[in-house]
Amino acid sequence: MKTKAAVIKGIGQPWEIEEIELGDPVSGEVQIRLAASGLCHSDEHLRTGATPLPFFPVLGGHEGAGVVTKVGPGVSNLAEGDHVVLAFVPACGRCRSCAKGMQNICDEGAGLLTGQAIADKTFRVTLGGEPVLQMCLLGTFSPYVTVSEASVIKIENDIPLDKAALLGCGVSTGWGSATQIGGTQVGDTVVVIGVGGVGINSVQGAASAGARFVVAIDPVEFKRQKAKEFGATHVFASVEEAAPTIGEITWGRMAEVTIITVGEIEGDMIQPAMSITGKGGQVVVTGMGSAADTQVTLSLFELTLLQKRLQGAIFGGVGPRSQIPALLDLYRNGTLKLDELVTRTYRLEQVNDGYRDMLDGKNLRGLIVYSDDDY
């Protein structure tokens, strides 16, 4: 079928709306009509070149939710009409990682930036007869997608699809970074550095887990004020500004957990985060940086003698098949805020405006919403 999509044709170029050819689902795949797609910073990394790609053009978007419209052969757990969320990490359920309970690092994730479908290693999207790379094998900057069932999570029909789309990356990643990877306990002090679409969910995750103090750090005043609405007890513009207060409120113990959720992480951010983390504490690195950046500033003396930990995190450390339904239950009972996350909505044709607003610090989350005119 032919449909429209937002694609990038090279590093540094803007998103362009093009008519693409979308293939029908083969064995193990489904086609989905999307209701919405999140605007995540990771797609901006494609445009800047911070995330290397094997070729262009690339169809962006890796957060989406919608309704199944076609089902390929061999798919038994999904049917036409099902409401679903797309997870940016697949969960095949068969590989060694999945078998060990680590679906968030499923072996199929190795192909997320190849554009080659899990089912047969071919391409589902073409433009002018040439293959198009789907971001995370999804490409939600299009009203229709054809994807592997490994990337699809069925949800109940009463959940608003536009809000459910956010569970595919930002909400699950931020919440899990505080509660699972971070292991926040009742009474802990948790610091979140960078309060955007991921970090704001680390804030509400830490608060929900019972942290006594949740310290949100962000240079943007709007985001600091919003952090208070999501459970932050203290807000600051920088780590340097926050450090004295963190020491004071903890009687010198500093934070049990510090989570770095900035949009573009750099190696010199690690040591300041370690310095506000107490003995035996943990720094969780959730934000993404350039693949070419391999230099980190870190006191090895402090790391060893104070028994601190530095831990990476993807999808919050939890498999999407367990995390997404669990978080939707929390949304139902009012523990998880989703509606309040969305600052502005956009049409697909406004995707460049959405990213400009994100970079200017105007949004917690921007959301592309599809309508009848898009299908």
C-alpha positions in Angstrom: 0.0 0.0 0.0 1.0 3.6 -0.5 1.0 6.0 2.5 2.8 9.1 3.7 5.8 9.2 6.0 8.4 11.6 7.5 11.9 10.6 6.3 15.4 12.0 6.5 17.5 11.7 3.4 20.9 12.6 5.0 22.7 13.9 8.1 21.7 17.4 9.1 18.7 17.4 6.7 15.1 18.2 7.9 12.3 15.7 8.0 10.5 15.5 4.7 7.0 14.1 4.0 7.1 11.6 1.2 4.8 8.9 -0.2 6.2 5.5 0.6 5.3 1.9 -0.4 4.5 -0.2 2.6 4.7 -4.0 2.2 2.0 -6.4 3.5 2.9 -8.5 6.6 4.7 -11.8 5.9 4.9 -14.7 8.4 5.2 -13.4 12.0 4.2 -9.8 11.1 1.2 -7.5 11.4 0.1 -4.2 9.9 -1.1 -1.5 12.2 -3.0 1.7 11.7 -1.5 4.1 14.2 -3.3 6.6 16.3 -0.3 8.5 17.5 3.5 8.6 17.6 5.8 10.1 20.2 8.5 12.6 19.3 11.6 11.2 21.1 15.0 12.7 21.2 16.5 9.4 19.9 15.1 10.2 16.4 16.9 13.6 16.5 20.1 11.6 17.0 19.4 10.1 13.6 19.3 13.5 12.0 22.4 14.8 13.7 24.4 11.6 12.9 25.1 10.9 16.6 23.5 7.5 16.0 25.2 6.0 12.9 23.1 4.4 10.2 24.1 2.1 7.4 22.2 4.1 4.8 19.5 6.8 4.1 16.7 7.5 3.8 15.4 6.6 7.2 11.7 6.6 8.3 11.7 8.0 11.9 9.6 7.2 14.9 9.7 4.4 17.5 6.8 5.2 19.8 3.4 4.3 18.6 0.0 2.7 19.4 -2.9 1.8 17.1 -5.1 -1.0 15.8 -4.1 -4.1 14.0 -5.5 -4.1 10.4 -3.7 -7.1 8.8 -2.2 -10.3 10.3 0.4 -12.3 8.5 0.7 -16.1 8.5 1.6 -17.8 11.7 0.5 -15.0 14.1 -1.7 -16.5 16.7 -1.7 -14.0 19.6 -2.9 -11.0 17.6 -6.0 -10.4 15.5 -7.5 -7.7 13.3 -9.0 -5.0 15.6 -6.7 -5.6 18.5 -5.4 -2.4 20.2 -1.6 -2.5 20.6 1.5 -0.6 21.7 4.7 -0.8 19.7 7.9 -1.3 21.8 11.1 0.0 20.4 12.9 -3.1 21.7 11.5 -6.4 20.3 10.9 -9.4 22.7 11.1 -12.6 20.7 10.7 -14.8 23.8 13.0 -17.4 22.4 16.6 -16.1 22.5 19.0 -16.6 25.4 18.4 -13.1 26.7 14.6 -13.5 26.7 14.9 -16.9 28.3 16.9 -15.3 31.1 14.2 -12.8 31.8 16.0 -9.9 30.0 13.6 -9.2 27.2 14.7 -5.6 27.1 18.0 -6.8 25.6 16.5 -9.4 23.3 19.0 -10.7 20.7 16.7 -9.4 17.9 17.6 -5.9 19.1 21.0 -6.3 17.2 19.2 -5.4 14.0 17.2 -2.4 15.1 19.2 0.0 13.0 19.7 -2.2 9.9 16.2 -1.7 8.5 16.0 -5.4 7.8 12.8 -7.1 9.0 13.2 -9.7 11.7 11.1 -12.2 9.6 13.2 -12.4 6.5 15.9 -9.7 6.6 14.3 -7.8 3.7 12.7 -4.3 3.8 9.0 -3.5 4.3 9.3 0.2 3.3 10.5 1.5 -0.1 10.7 5.0 -1.6 11.1 5.2 -5.3 11.8 1.5 -5.4 14.7 1.8 -3.0 14.7 0.5 0.6 14.0 2.8 3.5 15.4 2.1 7.0 12.6 2.0 9.6 13.8 3.4 13.0 13.9 0.5 15.4 12.2 -1.6 12.7 9.0 0.4 13.4 8.9 3.8 11.7 6.0 5.3 13.5 6.3 8.6 11.6 3.8 7.1 9.2 0.1 6.4 9.8 0.6 2.7 8.9 3.4 0.3 9.8 4.2 -3.3 9.1 6.2 -4.8 11.9 7.2 -8.1 13.6 4.9 -9.4 16.3 8.0 -9.4 18.6 7.6 -5.6 18.7 3.8 -5.6 19.4 2.2 -5.6 22.8 -1.6 -6.1 23.0 -3.5 -3.8 25.4 -7.0 -3.4 26.6 -9.4 -1.4 24.4 -10.3 1.1 27.1 -6.8 2.7 27.1 -6.5 5.9 25.1 -4.2 5.0 22.2 -2.6 8.4 21.9 -1.4 8.2 25.5 -0.5 4.5 25.3 1.9 5.4 22.5 4.2 7.0 25.1 4.7 3.6 26.8 6.8 2.3 23.8 9.9 4.2 24.9 10.0 7.3 27.1 7.6 6.3 30.0 8.8 2.7 30.3 12.5 3.7 30.1 12.3 6.6 32.6 10.1 4.8 35.1 12.1 1.6 35.0 15.4 3.5 35.3 14.2 4.7 38.7 12.3 1.6 40.0 14.0 -1.4 38.3 17.6 -0.6 37.3 17.9 2.1 39.9 16.1 0.0 42.5 14.7 2.9 44.4 13.6 2.0 48.0 11.3 3.8 50.5 13.2 6.6 52.1 15.9 6.9 49.4 17.2 10.2 47.9 17.0 10.1 44.1 18.5 12.6 41.7 17.3 12.9 38.1 19.5 14.9 35.8 17.6 16.0 32.7 13.8 16.3 33.0 12.6 15.7 29.5 10.4 13.0 28.1 12.3 10.2 29.8 13.6 12.0 33.0 10.1 13.3 34.0 9.1 9.6 34.2 12.1 8.8 36.4 10.9 11.5 38.6 7.4 10.1 39.0 8.8 6.5 39.2 11.1 7.5 42.1 8.2 9.3 43.9 5.9 6.3 43.4 8.6 3.9 44.8 8.6 5.9 48.0 11.7 8.1 47.7 11.9 10.6 50.5 13.6 13.2 48.3 13.4 13.4 44.5 15.8 16.1 43.2 15.2 17.1 39.6 18.0 19.0 37.7 17.4 20.8 34.4 18.4 24.2 33.0 14.9 24.9 31.7 12.6 26.6 34.2 9.5 25.2 32.6 10.7 21.6 33.1 11.8 22.3 36.7 8.3 23.5 37.5 6.6 20.6 35.8 8.9 18.2 37.7 7.3 19.4 40.9 3.9 18.3 39.5 5.3 14.8 39.0 6.8 14.3 42.4 10.0 16.3 42.6 10.7 17.6 46.1 13.6 19.9 45.1 14.6 21.4 41.7 17.8 23.0 40.5 19.3 24.3 37.3 22.6 22.4 37.6 24.4 19.7 39.5 26.7 22.3 41.0 23.7 24.3 42.3 22.1 21.1 43.7 25.1 19.5 45.4 25.0 21.6 48.7 21.3 21.0 49.2 21.6 17.2 48.5 24.4 17.1 51.2 22.3 19.0 53.6 19.0 17.1 53.3 20.8 13.7 53.5 23.1 14.7 56.4 26.1 14.2 54.1 25.1 10.8 52.8 24.2 12.1 49.3 21.9 10.2 46.9 21.3 6.5 46.8 20.4 6.7 43.1 21.4 9.3 40.4 19.8 8.9 37.0 21.2 10.7 33.9 18.4 11.3 31.4 19.7 14.2 29.4 18.8 14.3 25.7 22.5 14.1 24.6 24.9 12.7 27.2 28.6 13.4 27.2 31.5 11.7 29.0 32.2 14.7 31.3 28.7 14.4 32.8 29.6 11.1 34.6 31.9 12.3 37.4 29.6 15.2 38.6 26.8 12.6 38.8 29.1 10.3 40.8 30.1 13.1 43.1 26.5 13.6 44.3 25.9 9.9 44.8 26.7 8.4 48.2 28.7 5.4 49.3 27.4 2.2 47.8 25.1 4.2 45.5 24.4 3.9 41.8 24.6 6.2 38.8 22.2 5.0 36.1 23.1 6.1 32.6 19.9 6.2 30.5 20.5 9.2 28.1 22.1 8.5 24.8 25.2 10.1 23.4 27.1 9.9 20.2 28.4 6.5 19.2 31.7 8.1 18.4 32.2 9.4 22.0 34.2 6.9 24.0 35.8 9.2 26.6 34.4 9.3 30.1 35.6 11.4 33.1 35.5 9.2 36.2 37.4 9.1 39.5 38.5 5.4 39.7 39.7 6.1 43.3 36.2 7.1 44.3 34.5 4.3 42.3 36.5 1.7 44.1 36.9 3.0 47.7 33.3 4.2 48.0 31.9 1.1 46.2 29.8 3.1 43.8 28.2 1.6 40.7 27.8 2.9 37.1 25.0 1.2 35.3 23.6 1.5 31.8 19.9 1.1 31.1 17.7 0.3 28.1 13.9 0.3 28.3 14.3 0.7 32.1 15.7 -2.7 32.6 12.3 -4.5 32.2 10.9 -6.5 29.2 8.1 -4.6 27.3 5.7 -7.5 27.7 5.7 -7.1 31.4 6.4 -3.4 31.8 3.8 -2.0 29.4 0.8 -3.8 30.9 2.0 -3.1 34.5 2.4 0.6 33.8 -1.1 0.8 32.1 -2.5 -0.7 35.3 -0.8 2.1 37.2 -2.3 4.6 34.8 -5.8 3.2 35.5 -5.5 3.7 39.2 -4.0 7.2 38.9 -0.5 6.3 40.0 1.1 6.9 36.6 0.5 10.3 34.9 0.2 10.0 31.1 -2.2 12.7 30.0 -0.2 15.4 31.8 3.0 14.4 29.9 1.8 15.7 26.6 2.5 19.4 26.2 1.6 19.8 22.5 0.2 17.7 19.7 1.2 17.9 16.0 0.2 16.7 12.6 2.8 14.6 10.8 3.5 17.5 8.5 4.6 19.5 11.6 7.2 17.0 12.7 10.0 19.6 12.3 8.1 22.1 14.4 7.8 19.4 17.1 11.5 18.8 17.2 12.2 22.5 17.3 10.0 22.8 20.3 11.7 19.9 22.0 15.1 21.3 21.4 13.9 24.8 22.6 12.7 23.2 25.9 9.1 24.0 25.3 7.7 20.4 25.7 7.8 17.6 28.1 6.5 15.4 25.4 5.4 16.3 21.9 3.0 13.9 20.2 2.0 13.3 16.5 -1.7 12.5 16.4 -3.1 10.9 13.3 -6.7 11.6 12.0 -9.0 10.3 9.3 -7.2 12.7 6.8 -4.0 10.7 7.3 -5.4 7.2 6.4 
